[in-house]
């Protein structure tokens, strides 16, 4: 699966969830951060690529301009 994600009403609010599949994301626009399993924040800005394992706990905070291309495997 492949998709485009934007925060809609979640911009500026922390979003937390557990991944159901391995995910790779590419930040296209905007900025923010993601924490994996309560680790140190990973800065999200255009051009950043992040690979995330299935089952990890994510906590993300992004701005209203944020856009990412994601793929599940």
CHARMM-style PDB file with segment names, atoms N, HN, CA, C and O in Angstrom:
ATOM      1  N   UNK     1       0.826  -1.169   0.000  1.00  0.00      PROA
ATOM      2  CA  UNK     1       0.000   0.000   0.000  1.00  0.00      PROA
ATOM      3  C   UNK     1       0.876   1.240   0.000  1.00  0.00      PROA
ATOM      4  O   UNK     1       1.960   1.250   0.583  1.00  0.00      PROA
ATOM      5  N   UNK     2       0.398   2.278  -0.656  1.00  0.00      PROA
ATOM      6  HN  UNK     2      -0.483   2.269  -1.130  1.00  0.00      PROA
ATOM      7  CA  UNK     2       1.098   3.566  -0.719  1.00  0.00      PROA
ATOM      8  C   UNK     2       0.052   4.659  -0.534  1.00  0.00      PROA
ATOM      9  O   UNK     2      -1.080   4.516  -0.995  1.00  0.00      PROA
ATOM     10  N   UNK     3       0.418   5.751   0.137  1.00  0.00      PROA
ATOM     11  HN  UNK     3       1.338   5.867   0.512  1.00  0.00      PROA
ATOM     12  CA  UNK     3      -0.525   6.838   0.319  1.00  0.00      PROA
ATOM     13  C   UNK     3       0.154   8.152   0.620  1.00  0.00      PROA
ATOM     14  O   UNK     3       1.366   8.224   0.820  1.00  0.00      PROA
ATOM     15  N   UNK     4      -0.671   9.201   0.647  1.00  0.00      PROA
ATOM     16  HN  UNK     4      -1.656   9.142   0.484  1.00  0.00      PROA
ATOM     17  CA  UNK     4      -0.232  10.546   0.994  1.00  0.00      PROA
ATOM     18  C   UNK     4      -0.946  10.919   2.282  1.00  0.00      PROA
ATOM     19  O   UNK     4      -2.166  10.786   2.371  1.00  0.00      PROA
ATOM     20  N   UNK     5      -0.200  11.388   3.290  1.00  0.00      PROA
ATOM     21  HN  UNK     5       0.791  11.496   3.218  1.00  0.00      PROA
ATOM     22  CA  UNK     5      -0.804  11.743   4.568  1.00  0.00      PROA
ATOM     23  C   UNK     5      -0.611  13.209   4.856  1.00  0.00      PROA
ATOM     24  O   UNK     5       0.458  13.771   4.618  1.00  0.00      PROA
ATOM     25  N   UNK     6      -1.682  13.836   5.382  1.00  0.00      PROA
ATOM     26  HN  UNK     6      -2.551  13.380   5.574  1.00  0.00      PROA
ATOM     27  CA  UNK     6      -1.622  15.202   5.886  1.00  0.00      PROA
ATOM     28  C   UNK     6      -2.388  15.232   7.194  1.00  0.00      PROA
ATOM     29  O   UNK     6      -3.280  14.408   7.397  1.00  0.00      PROA
ATOM     30  N   UNK     7      -2.064  16.165   8.096  1.00  0.00      PROA
ATOM     31  HN  UNK     7      -1.340  16.834   7.931  1.00  0.00      PROA
ATOM     32  CA  UNK     7      -2.612  16.105   9.445  1.00  0.00      PROA
ATOM     33  C   UNK     7      -4.064  16.547   9.594  1.00  0.00      PROA
ATOM     34  O   UNK     7      -4.695  16.223  10.600  1.00  0.00      PROA
ATOM     35  N   UNK     8      -4.608  17.271   8.634  1.00  0.00      PROA
ATOM     36  HN  UNK     8      -4.095  17.534   7.817  1.00  0.00      PROA
ATOM     37  CA  UNK     8      -5.968  17.801   8.766  1.00  0.00      PROA
ATOM     38  C   UNK     8      -6.123  18.472  10.124  1.00  0.00      PROA
ATOM     39  O   UNK     8      -5.345  19.373  10.436  1.00  0.00      PROA
ATOM     40  N   UNK     9      -7.082  18.077  10.938  1.00  0.00      PROA
ATOM     41  HN  UNK     9      -7.714  17.345  10.684  1.00  0.00      PROA
ATOM     42  CA  UNK     9      -7.328  18.716  12.236  1.00  0.00      PROA
ATOM     43  C   UNK     9      -6.334  18.348  13.318  1.00  0.00      PROA
ATOM     44  O   UNK     9      -6.426  18.867  14.430  1.00  0.00      PROA
ATOM     45  N   UNK    10      -5.382  17.464  13.025  1.00  0.00      PROA
ATOM     46  HN  UNK    10      -5.308  17.043  12.121  1.00  0.00      PROA
ATOM     47  CA  UNK    10      -4.417  17.021  14.036  1.00  0.00      PROA
ATOM     48  C   UNK    10      -3.152  17.873  14.080  1.00  0.00      PROA
ATOM     49  O   UNK    10      -2.284  17.623  14.916  1.00  0.00      PROA
ATOM     50  N   UNK    11      -3.025  18.853  13.221  1.00  0.00      PROA
ATOM     51  HN  UNK    11      -3.730  19.056  12.542  1.00  0.00      PROA
ATOM     52  CA  UNK    11      -1.826  19.704  13.223  1.00  0.00      PROA
ATOM     53  C   UNK    11      -1.665  20.363  14.584  1.00  0.00      PROA
ATOM     54  O   UNK    11      -2.622  20.897  15.145  1.00  0.00      PROA
ATOM     55  N   UNK    12      -0.439  20.321  15.113  1.00  0.00      PROA
ATOM     56  HN  UNK    12       0.338  19.888  14.658  1.00  0.00      PROA
ATOM     57  CA  UNK    12      -0.141  20.944  16.393  1.00  0.00      PROA
ATOM     58  C   UNK    12      -0.536  20.106  17.600  1.00  0.00      PROA
ATOM     59  O   UNK    12      -0.314  20.516  18.739  1.00  0.00      PROA
ATOM     60  N   UNK    13      -1.122  18.935  17.361  1.00  0.00      PROA
ATOM     61  HN  UNK    13      -1.303  18.602  16.436  1.00  0.00      PROA
ATOM     62  CA  UNK    13      -1.484  18.024  18.452  1.00  0.00      PROA
ATOM     63  C   UNK    13      -0.666  16.746  18.328  1.00  0.00      PROA
ATOM     64  O   UNK    13      -0.371  16.303  17.218  1.00  0.00      PROA
ATOM     65  N   UNK    14      -0.304  16.162  19.443  1.00  0.00      PROA
ATOM     66  HN  UNK    14      -0.544  16.522  20.344  1.00  0.00      PROA
ATOM     67  CA  UNK    14       0.457  14.914  19.411  1.00  0.00      PROA
ATOM     68  C   UNK    14      -0.470  13.767  19.042  1.00  0.00      PROA
ATOM     69  O   UNK    14      -1.554  13.619  19.607  1.00  0.00      PROA
ATOM     70  N   UNK    15      -0.022  12.952  18.076  1.00  0.00      PROA
ATOM     71  HN  UNK    15       0.858  13.072  17.617  1.00  0.00      PROA
ATOM     72  CA  UNK    15      -0.770  11.790  17.603  1.00  0.00      PROA
ATOM     73  C   UNK    15       0.019  10.556  18.026  1.00  0.00      PROA
ATOM     74  O   UNK    15       1.220  10.472  17.773  1.00  0.00      PROA
ATOM     75  N   UNK    16      -0.650   9.597  18.669  1.00  0.00      PROA
ATOM     76  HN  UNK    16      -1.626   9.665  18.874  1.00  0.00      PROA
ATOM     77  CA  UNK    16       0.037   8.384  19.120  1.00  0.00      PROA
ATOM     78  C   UNK    16      -0.694   7.164  18.592  1.00  0.00      PROA
ATOM     79  O   UNK    16      -1.923   7.100  18.619  1.00  0.00      PROA
ATOM     80  N   UNK    17       0.075   6.197  18.110  1.00  0.00      PROA
ATOM     81  HN  UNK    17       1.074   6.249  18.088  1.00  0.00      PROA
ATOM     82  CA  UNK    17      -0.506   4.954  17.602  1.00  0.00      PROA
ATOM     83  C   UNK    17       0.571   3.892  17.460  1.00  0.00      PROA
ATOM     84  O   UNK    17       1.762   4.183  17.571  1.00  0.00      PROA
ATOM     85  N   UNK    18       0.142   2.649  17.213  1.00  0.00      PROA
ATOM     86  HN  UNK    18      -0.825   2.412  17.123  1.00  0.00      PROA
ATOM     87  CA  UNK    18       1.038   1.520  17.009  1.00  0.00      PROA
ATOM     88  C   UNK    18       0.916   1.091  15.549  1.00  0.00      PROA
ATOM     89  O   UNK    18      -0.193   0.953  15.031  1.00  0.00      PROA
ATOM     90  N   UNK    19       2.050   0.881  14.886  1.00  0.00      PROA
ATOM     91  HN  UNK    19       2.950   0.994  15.307  1.00  0.00      PROA
ATOM     92  CA  UNK    19       2.045   0.508  13.466  1.00  0.00      PROA
ATOM     93  C   UNK    19       1.604  -0.940  13.262  1.00  0.00      PROA
ATOM     94  O   UNK    19       2.053  -1.847  13.964  1.00  0.00      PROA
ATOM     95  N   UNK    20       0.718  -1.136  12.288  1.00  0.00      PROA
ATOM     96  HN  UNK    20       0.353  -0.399  11.718  1.00  0.00      PROA
ATOM     97  CA  UNK    20       0.240  -2.477  11.931  1.00  0.00      PROA
ATOM     98  C   UNK    20       1.122  -3.153  10.889  1.00  0.00      PROA
ATOM     99  O   UNK    20       0.992  -4.354  10.651  1.00  0.00      PROA
ATOM    100  N   UNK    21       2.026  -2.385  10.260  1.00  0.00      PROA
ATOM    101  HN  UNK    21       2.131  -1.410  10.453  1.00  0.00      PROA
ATOM    102  CA  UNK    21       2.895  -2.919   9.208  1.00  0.00      PROA
ATOM    103  C   UNK    21       4.205  -2.137   9.221  1.00  0.00      PROA
ATOM    104  O   UNK    21       4.283  -1.064   9.819  1.00  0.00      PROA
ATOM    105  N   UNK    22       5.232  -2.673   8.562  1.00  0.00      PROA
ATOM    106  HN  UNK    22       5.168  -3.544   8.076  1.00  0.00      PROA
ATOM    107  CA  UNK    22       6.464  -1.896   8.375  1.00  0.00      PROA
ATOM    108  C   UNK    22       6.108  -0.695   7.501  1.00  0.00      PROA
ATOM    109  O   UNK    22       5.364  -0.830   6.530  1.00  0.00      PROA
ATOM    110  N   UNK    23       6.636   0.471   7.844  1.00  0.00      PROA
ATOM    111  HN  UNK    23       7.241   0.581   8.633  1.00  0.00      PROA
ATOM    112  CA  UNK    23       6.329   1.687   7.095  1.00  0.00      PROA
ATOM    113  C   UNK    23       7.614   2.423   6.753  1.00  0.00      PROA
ATOM    114  O   UNK    23       8.529   2.518   7.571  1.00  0.00      PROA
ATOM    115  N   UNK    24       7.670   2.938   5.542  1.00  0.00      PROA
ATOM    116  HN  UNK    24       6.927   2.861   4.878  1.00  0.00      PROA
ATOM    117  CA  UNK    24       8.714   3.880   5.147  1.00  0.00      PROA
ATOM    118  C   UNK    24       8.004   5.151   4.717  1.00  0.00      PROA
ATOM    119  O   UNK    24       7.051   5.110   3.938  1.00  0.00      PROA
ATOM    120  N   UNK    25       8.475   6.283   5.230  1.00  0.00      PROA
ATOM    121  HN  UNK    25       9.249   6.317   5.862  1.00  0.00      PROA
ATOM    122  CA  UNK    25       7.844   7.554   4.877  1.00  0.00      PROA
ATOM    123  C   UNK    25       8.892   8.528   4.345  1.00  0.00      PROA
ATOM    124  O   UNK    25      10.060   8.491   4.733  1.00  0.00      PROA
ATOM    125  N   UNK    26       8.443   9.393   3.450  1.00  0.00      PROA
ATOM    126  HN  UNK    26       7.494   9.423   3.135  1.00  0.00      PROA
ATOM    127  CA  UNK    26       9.266  10.462   2.898  1.00  0.00      PROA
ATOM    128  C   UNK    26       8.514  11.769   3.148  1.00  0.00      PROA
ATOM    129  O   UNK    26       7.365  11.914   2.730  1.00  0.00      PROA
ATOM    130  N   UNK    27       9.151  12.710   3.821  1.00  0.00      PROA
ATOM    131  HN  UNK    27      10.084  12.592   4.161  1.00  0.00      PROA
ATOM    132  CA  UNK    27       8.519  13.993   4.097  1.00  0.00      PROA
ATOM    133  C   UNK    27       8.611  14.858   2.845  1.00  0.00      PROA
ATOM    134  O   UNK    27       9.694  15.076   2.301  1.00  0.00      PROA
ATOM    135  N   UNK    28       7.455  15.348   2.398  1.00  0.00      PROA
ATOM    136  HN  UNK    28       6.575  15.171   2.840  1.00  0.00      PROA
ATOM    137  CA  UNK    28       7.393  16.175   1.191  1.00  0.00      PROA
ATOM    138  C   UNK    28       7.327  17.658   1.504  1.00  0.00      PROA
ATOM    139  O   UNK    28       7.851  18.480   0.752  1.00  0.00      PROA
ATOM    140  N   UNK    29       6.680  18.006   2.620  1.00  0.00      PROA
ATOM    141  HN  UNK    29       6.254  17.338   3.231  1.00  0.00      PROA
ATOM    142  CA  UNK    29       6.421  19.410   2.925  1.00  0.00      PROA
ATOM    143  C   UNK    29       6.165  19.557   4.418  1.00  0.00      PROA
ATOM    144  O   UNK    29       5.702  18.619   5.067  1.00  0.00      PROA
ATOM    145  N   UNK    30       6.463  20.725   4.961  1.00  0.00      PROA
ATOM    146  HN  UNK    30       6.839  21.487   4.434  1.00  0.00      PROA
ATOM    147  CA  UNK    30       6.188  21.001   6.362  1.00  0.00      PROA
ATOM    148  C   UNK    30       7.273  20.476   7.285  1.00  0.00      PROA
ATOM    149  O   UNK    30       8.360  20.105   6.842  1.00  0.00      PROA
ATOM    150  N   UNK    31       6.961  20.451   8.580  1.00  0.00      PROA
ATOM    151  HN  UNK    31       6.078  20.753   8.939  1.00  0.00      PROA
ATOM    152  CA  UNK    31       7.945  19.983   9.560  1.00  0.00      PROA
ATOM    153  C   UNK    31       7.245  19.405  10.781  1.00  0.00      PROA
ATOM    154  O   UNK    31       6.044  19.585  10.987  1.00  0.00      PROA
ATOM    155  N   UNK    32       8.037  18.710  11.576  1.00  0.00      PROA
ATOM    156  HN  UNK    32       9.012  18.564  11.408  1.00  0.00      PROA
ATOM    157  CA  UNK    32       7.529  18.112  12.799  1.00  0.00      PROA
ATOM    158  C   UNK    32       8.553  17.179  13.390  1.00  0.00      PROA
ATOM    159  O   UNK    32       9.749  17.291  13.120  1.00  0.00      PROA
ATOM    160  N   UNK    33       8.066  16.244  14.210  1.00  0.00      PROA
ATOM    161  HN  UNK    33       7.095  16.153  14.428  1.00  0.00      PROA
ATOM    162  CA  UNK    33       8.943  15.251  14.816  1.00  0.00      PROA
ATOM    163  C   UNK    33       8.160  13.971  15.026  1.00  0.00      PROA
ATOM    164  O   UNK    33       6.933  13.978  15.115  1.00  0.00      PROA
ATOM    165  N   UNK    34       8.894  12.874  15.102  1.00  0.00      PROA
ATOM    166  HN  UNK    34       9.892  12.868  15.030  1.00  0.00      PROA
ATOM    167  CA  UNK    34       8.308  11.581  15.458  1.00  0.00      PROA
ATOM    168  C   UNK    34       9.214  10.933  16.497  1.00  0.00      PROA
ATOM    169  O   UNK    34      10.439  11.013  16.404  1.00  0.00      PROA
ATOM    170  N   UNK    35       8.607  10.298  17.475  1.00  0.00      PROA
ATOM    171  HN  UNK    35       7.612  10.233  17.550  1.00  0.00      PROA
ATOM    172  CA  UNK    35       9.334   9.516  18.475  1.00  0.00      PROA
ATOM    173  C   UNK    35       8.911   8.066  18.308  1.00  0.00      PROA
ATOM    174  O   UNK    35       7.723   7.766  18.193  1.00  0.00      PROA
ATOM    175  N   UNK    36       9.886   7.174  18.295  1.00  0.00      PROA
ATOM    176  HN  UNK    36      10.851   7.418  18.388  1.00  0.00      PROA
ATOM    177  CA  UNK    36       9.633   5.745  18.145  1.00  0.00      PROA
ATOM    178  C   UNK    36       9.887   5.072  19.481  1.00  0.00      PROA
ATOM    179  O   UNK    36      10.987   5.164  20.027  1.00  0.00      PROA
ATOM    180  N   UNK    37       8.875   4.398  20.009  1.00  0.00      PROA
ATOM    181  HN  UNK    37       7.982   4.324  19.565  1.00  0.00      PROA
ATOM    182  CA  UNK    37       8.988   3.694  21.291  1.00  0.00      PROA
ATOM    183  C   UNK    37       9.557   4.597  22.387  1.00  0.00      PROA
ATOM    184  O   UNK    37      10.436   4.186  23.144  1.00  0.00      PROA
ATOM    185  N   UNK    38       9.051   5.826  22.464  1.00  0.00      PROA
ATOM    186  HN  UNK    38       8.336   6.160  21.849  1.00  0.00      PROA
ATOM    187  CA  UNK    38       9.439   6.838  23.459  1.00  0.00      PROA
ATOM    188  C   UNK    38      10.915   7.209  23.407  1.00  0.00      PROA
ATOM    189  O   UNK    38      11.480   7.666  24.400  1.00  0.00      PROA
ATOM    190  N   UNK    39      11.536   7.014  22.251  1.00  0.00      PROA
ATOM    191  HN  UNK    39      11.076   6.643  21.444  1.00  0.00      PROA
ATOM    192  CA  UNK    39      12.942   7.384  22.083  1.00  0.00      PROA
ATOM    193  C   UNK    39      13.104   8.868  21.819  1.00  0.00      PROA
ATOM    194  O   UNK    39      12.172   9.656  21.983  1.00  0.00      PROA
ATOM    195  N   UNK    40      14.304   9.229  21.407  1.00  0.00      PROA
ATOM    196  HN  UNK    40      15.060   8.589  21.274  1.00  0.00      PROA
ATOM    197  CA  UNK    40      14.598  10.627  21.078  1.00  0.00      PROA
ATOM    198  C   UNK    40      13.820  11.039  19.833  1.00  0.00      PROA
ATOM    199  O   UNK    40      13.551  10.202  18.971  1.00  0.00      PROA
ATOM    200  N   UNK    41      13.454  12.316  19.726  1.00  0.00      PROA
ATOM    201  HN  UNK    41      13.672  12.995  20.427  1.00  0.00      PROA
ATOM    202  CA  UNK    41      12.694  12.758  18.555  1.00  0.00      PROA
ATOM    203  C   UNK    41      13.531  12.714  17.278  1.00  0.00      PROA
ATOM    204  O   UNK    41      14.722  13.027  17.283  1.00  0.00      PROA
ATOM    205  N   UNK    42      12.887  12.324  16.202  1.00  0.00      PROA
ATOM    206  HN  UNK    42      11.920  12.069  16.198  1.00  0.00      PROA
ATOM    207  CA  UNK    42      13.475  12.366  14.861  1.00  0.00      PROA
ATOM    208  C   UNK    42      12.849  13.565  14.162  1.00  0.00      PROA
ATOM    209  O   UNK    42      11.627  13.635  14.030  1.00  0.00      PROA
ATOM    210  N   UNK    43      13.673  14.512  13.713  1.00  0.00      PROA
ATOM    211  HN  UNK    43      14.666  14.455  13.820  1.00  0.00      PROA
ATOM    212  CA  UNK    43      13.169  15.707  13.040  1.00  0.00      PROA
ATOM    213  C   UNK    43      12.612  15.331  11.670  1.00  0.00      PROA
ATOM    214  O   UNK    43      13.254  14.618  10.898  1.00  0.00      PROA
ATOM    215  N   UNK    44      11.424  15.813  11.385  1.00  0.00      PROA
ATOM    216  HN  UNK    44      10.903  16.392  12.012  1.00  0.00      PROA
ATOM    217  CA  UNK    44      10.786  15.588  10.093  1.00  0.00      PROA
ATOM    218  C   UNK    44      10.774  16.902   9.324  1.00  0.00      PROA
ATOM    219  O   UNK    44      10.212  17.898   9.782  1.00  0.00      PROA
ATOM    220  N   UNK    45      11.395  16.895   8.158  1.00  0.00      PROA
ATOM    221  HN  UNK    45      11.851  16.086   7.786  1.00  0.00      PROA
ATOM    222  CA  UNK    45      11.431  18.069   7.276  1.00  0.00      PROA
ATOM    223  C   UNK    45      11.553  17.539   5.857  1.00  0.00      PROA
ATOM    224  O   UNK    45      11.895  16.370   5.680  1.00  0.00      PROA
ATOM    225  N   UNK    46      11.288  18.347   4.845  1.00  0.00      PROA
ATOM    226  HN  UNK    46      11.010  19.297   4.989  1.00  0.00      PROA
ATOM    227  CA  UNK    46      11.308  17.853   3.467  1.00  0.00      PROA
ATOM    228  C   UNK    46      12.603  17.118   3.123  1.00  0.00      PROA
ATOM    229  O   UNK    46      13.705  17.595   3.394  1.00  0.00      PROA
ATOM    230  N   UNK    47      12.431  15.931   2.513  1.00  0.00      PROA
ATOM    231  HN  UNK    47      11.535  15.543   2.293  1.00  0.00      PROA
ATOM    232  CA  UNK    47      13.558  15.113   2.092  1.00  0.00      PROA
ATOM    233  C   UNK    47      13.944  14.020   3.070  1.00  0.00      PROA
ATOM    234  O   UNK    47      14.677  13.101   2.703  1.00  0.00      PROA
ATOM    235  N   UNK    48      13.471  14.095   4.303  1.00  0.00      PROA
ATOM    236  HN  UNK    48      12.877  14.842   4.602  1.00  0.00      PROA
ATOM    237  CA  UNK    48      13.803  13.085   5.312  1.00  0.00      PROA
ATOM    238  C   UNK    48      13.040  11.797   5.005  1.00  0.00      PROA
ATOM    239  O   UNK    48      11.842  11.819   4.722  1.00  0.00      PROA
ATOM    240  N   UNK    49      13.760  10.675   5.069  1.00  0.00      PROA
ATOM    241  HN  UNK    49      14.733  10.658   5.299  1.00  0.00      PROA
ATOM    242  CA  UNK    49      13.179   9.346   4.876  1.00  0.00      PROA
ATOM    243  C   UNK    49      13.337   8.587   6.192  1.00  0.00      PROA
ATOM    244  O   UNK    49      14.423   8.555   6.771  1.00  0.00      PROA
ATOM    245  N   UNK    50      12.244   7.975   6.661  1.00  0.00      PROA
ATOM    246  HN  UNK    50      11.362   8.001   6.190  1.00  0.00      PROA
ATOM    247  CA  UNK    50      12.266   7.225   7.922  1.00  0.00      PROA
ATOM    248  C   UNK    50      11.647   5.855   7.675  1.00  0.00      PROA
ATOM    249  O   UNK    50      10.572   5.753   7.085  1.00  0.00      PROA
ATOM    250  N   UNK    51      12.324   4.804   8.125  1.00  0.00      PROA
ATOM    251  HN  UNK    51      13.198   4.887   8.604  1.00  0.00      PROA
ATOM    252  CA  UNK    51      11.785   3.443   8.061  1.00  0.00      PROA
ATOM    253  C   UNK    51      11.424   3.009   9.479  1.00  0.00      PROA
ATOM    254  O   UNK    51      12.227   3.127  10.404  1.00  0.00      PROA
ATOM    255  N   UNK    52      10.202   2.505   9.628  1.00  0.00      PROA
ATOM    256  HN  UNK    52       9.549   2.410   8.877  1.00  0.00      PROA
ATOM    257  CA  UNK    52       9.666   2.171  10.939  1.00  0.00      PROA
ATOM    258  C   UNK    52       9.187   0.724  10.955  1.00  0.00      PROA
ATOM    259  O   UNK    52       8.534   0.285  10.008  1.00  0.00      PROA
ATOM    260  N   UNK    53       9.499  -0.029  12.017  1.00  0.00      PROA
ATOM    261  HN  UNK    53      10.030   0.328  12.787  1.00  0.00      PROA
ATOM    262  CA  UNK    53       9.109  -1.429  12.080  1.00  0.00      PROA
ATOM    263  C   UNK    53       7.673  -1.631  12.583  1.00  0.00      PROA
ATOM    264  O   UNK    53       7.172  -0.861  13.402  1.00  0.00      PROA
ATOM    265  N   UNK    54       7.046  -2.655  12.086  1.00  0.00      PROA
ATOM    266  HN  UNK    54       7.453  -3.281  11.420  1.00  0.00      PROA
ATOM    267  CA  UNK    54       5.712  -3.046  12.548  1.00  0.00      PROA
ATOM    268  C   UNK    54       5.738  -3.251  14.059  1.00  0.00      PROA
ATOM    269  O   UNK    54       6.692  -3.802  14.608  1.00  0.00      PROA
ATOM    270  N   UNK    55       4.680  -2.799  14.719  1.00  0.00      PROA
ATOM    271  HN  UNK    55       3.905  -2.351  14.273  1.00  0.00      PROA
ATOM    272  CA  UNK    55       4.558  -2.983  16.158  1.00  0.00      PROA
ATOM    273  C   UNK    55       5.163  -1.882  17.010  1.00  0.00      PROA
ATOM    274  O   UNK    55       4.978  -1.876  18.227  1.00  0.00      PROA
ATOM    275  N   UNK    56       5.888  -0.941  16.393  1.00  0.00      PROA
ATOM    276  HN  UNK    56       6.038  -0.946  15.404  1.00  0.00      PROA
ATOM    277  CA  UNK    56       6.471   0.132  17.199  1.00  0.00      PROA
ATOM    278  C   UNK    56       5.384   1.143  17.585  1.00  0.00      PROA
ATOM    279  O   UNK    56       4.386   1.307  16.883  1.00  0.00      PROA
ATOM    280  N   UNK    57       5.607   1.809  18.709  1.00  0.00      PROA
ATOM    281  HN  UNK    57       6.418   1.676  19.279  1.00  0.00      PROA
ATOM    282  CA  UNK    57       4.700   2.849  19.192  1.00  0.00      PROA
ATOM    283  C   UNK    57       5.221   4.183  18.668  1.00  0.00      PROA
ATOM    284  O   UNK    57       6.375   4.539  18.908  1.00  0.00      PROA
ATOM    285  N   UNK    58       4.375   4.918  17.954  1.00  0.00      PROA
ATOM    286  HN  UNK    58       3.438   4.628  17.759  1.00  0.00      PROA
ATOM    287  CA  UNK    58       4.769   6.211  17.396  1.00  0.00      PROA
ATOM    288  C   UNK    58       4.065   7.347  18.110  1.00  0.00      PROA
ATOM    289  O   UNK    58       2.903   7.233  18.500  1.00  0.00      PROA
ATOM    290  N   UNK    59       4.780   8.433  18.273  1.00  0.00      PROA
ATOM    291  HN  UNK    59       5.724   8.525  17.956  1.00  0.00      PROA
ATOM    292  CA  UNK    59       4.225   9.670  18.792  1.00  0.00      PROA
ATOM    293  C   UNK    59       4.721  10.764  17.861  1.00  0.00      PROA
ATOM    294  O   UNK    59       5.923  11.014  17.774  1.00  0.00      PROA
ATOM    295  N   UNK    60       3.790  11.419  17.159  1.00  0.00      PROA
ATOM    296  HN  UNK    60       2.813  11.215  17.230  1.00  0.00      PROA
ATOM    297  CA  UNK    60       4.226  12.439  16.214  1.00  0.00      PROA
ATOM    298  C   UNK    60       3.511  13.754  16.439  1.00  0.00      PROA
ATOM    299  O   UNK    60       2.375  13.800  16.910  1.00  0.00      PROA
ATOM    300  N   UNK    61       4.211  14.825  16.087  1.00  0.00      PROA
ATOM    301  HN  UNK    61       5.134  14.788  15.705  1.00  0.00      PROA
ATOM    302  CA  UNK    61       3.709  16.181  16.200  1.00  0.00      PROA
ATOM    303  C   UNK    61       4.156  16.897  14.929  1.00  0.00      PROA
ATOM    304  O   UNK    61       5.353  16.986  14.656  1.00  0.00      PROA
ATOM    305  N   UNK    62       3.199  17.407  14.149  1.00  0.00      PROA
ATOM    306  HN  UNK    62       2.226  17.334  14.370  1.00  0.00      PROA
ATOM    307  CA  UNK    62       3.538  18.041  12.875  1.00  0.00      PROA
ATOM    308  C   UNK    62       2.750  19.346  12.711  1.00  0.00      PROA
ATOM    309  O   UNK    62       1.746  19.573  13.386  1.00  0.00      PROA
ATOM    310  N   UNK    63       3.231  20.191  11.801  1.00  0.00      PROA
ATOM    311  HN  UNK    63       4.047  20.006  11.253  1.00  0.00      PROA
ATOM    312  CA  UNK    63       2.546  21.454  11.532  1.00  0.00      PROA
ATOM    313  C   UNK    63       1.463  21.261  10.452  1.00  0.00      PROA
ATOM    314  O   UNK    63       1.337  20.187   9.864  1.00  0.00      PROA
ATOM    315  N   UNK    64       0.700  22.311  10.212  1.00  0.00      PROA
ATOM    316  HN  UNK    64       0.802  23.184  10.690  1.00  0.00      PROA
ATOM    317  CA  UNK    64      -0.414  22.246   9.268  1.00  0.00      PROA
ATOM    318  C   UNK    64      -0.012  22.065   7.824  1.00  0.00      PROA
ATOM    319  O   UNK    64      -0.833  21.631   7.016  1.00  0.00      PROA
ATOM    320  N   UNK    65       1.228  22.384   7.466  1.00  0.00      PROA
ATOM    321  HN  UNK    65       1.895  22.737   8.123  1.00  0.00      PROA
ATOM    322  CA  UNK    65       1.708  22.222   6.093  1.00  0.00      PROA
ATOM    323  C   UNK    65       2.246  20.824   5.816  1.00  0.00      PROA
ATOM    324  O   UNK    65       2.562  20.501   4.671  1.00  0.00      PROA
ATOM    325  N   UNK    66       2.353  19.996   6.842  1.00  0.00      PROA
ATOM    326  HN  UNK    66       2.096  20.258   7.772  1.00  0.00      PROA
ATOM    327  CA  UNK    66       3.023  18.703   6.721  1.00  0.00      PROA
ATOM    328  C   UNK    66       2.336  17.795   5.712  1.00  0.00      PROA
ATOM    329  O   UNK    66       1.111  17.672   5.695  1.00  0.00      PROA
ATOM    330  N   UNK    67       3.164  17.151   4.857  1.00  0.00      PROA
ATOM    331  HN  UNK    67       4.159  17.251   4.871  1.00  0.00      PROA
ATOM    332  CA  UNK    67       2.710  16.132   3.912  1.00  0.00      PROA
ATOM    333  C   UNK    67       3.782  15.047   3.847  1.00  0.00      PROA
ATOM    334  O   UNK    67       4.977  15.340   3.818  1.00  0.00      PROA
ATOM    335  N   UNK    68       3.336  13.790   3.826  1.00  0.00      PROA
ATOM    336  HN  UNK    68       2.365  13.552   3.850  1.00  0.00      PROA
ATOM    337  CA  UNK    68       4.289  12.689   3.689  1.00  0.00      PROA
ATOM    338  C   UNK    68       3.744  11.664   2.713  1.00  0.00      PROA
ATOM    339  O   UNK    68       2.536  11.453   2.609  1.00  0.00      PROA
ATOM    340  N   UNK    69       4.657  11.040   2.009  1.00  0.00      PROA
ATOM    341  HN  UNK    69       5.638  11.212   2.093  1.00  0.00      PROA
ATOM    342  CA  UNK    69       4.361   9.887   1.168  1.00  0.00      PROA
ATOM    343  C   UNK    69       4.770   8.666   1.970  1.00  0.00      PROA
ATOM    344  O   UNK    69       5.906   8.592   2.438  1.00  0.00      PROA
ATOM    345  N   UNK    70       3.868   7.705   2.140  1.00  0.00      PROA
ATOM    346  HN  UNK    70       2.945   7.766   1.760  1.00  0.00      PROA
ATOM    347  CA  UNK    70       4.181   6.527   2.944  1.00  0.00      PROA
ATOM    348  C   UNK    70       3.931   5.261   2.145  1.00  0.00      PROA
ATOM    349  O   UNK    70       3.132   5.235   1.208  1.00  0.00      PROA
ATOM    350  N   UNK    71       4.635   4.217   2.542  1.00  0.00      PROA
ATOM    351  HN  UNK    71       5.283   4.238   3.303  1.00  0.00      PROA
ATOM    352  CA  UNK    71       4.401   2.898   1.956  1.00  0.00      PROA
ATOM    353  C   UNK    71       4.456   1.878   3.084  1.00  0.00      PROA
ATOM    354  O   UNK    71       5.336   1.931   3.943  1.00  0.00      PROA
ATOM    355  N   UNK    72       3.508   0.951   3.070  1.00  0.00      PROA
ATOM    356  HN  UNK    72       2.793   0.908   2.372  1.00  0.00      PROA
ATOM    357  CA  UNK    72       3.493  -0.180   4.006  1.00  0.00      PROA
ATOM    358  C   UNK    72       4.022  -1.401   3.320  1.00  0.00      PROA
ATOM    359  O   UNK    72       3.749  -1.620   2.140  1.00  0.00      PROA
ATOM    360  N   UNK    73       4.785  -2.214   4.045  1.00  0.00      PROA
ATOM    361  HN  UNK    73       5.007  -2.037   5.004  1.00  0.00      PROA
ATOM    362  CA  UNK    73       5.261  -3.471   3.480  1.00  0.00      PROA
ATOM    363  C   UNK    73       5.123  -4.584   4.498  1.00  0.00      PROA
ATOM    364  OT1 UNK    73       5.472  -5.729   4.213  1.00  0.00      PROA
TER     365      UNK     73
END
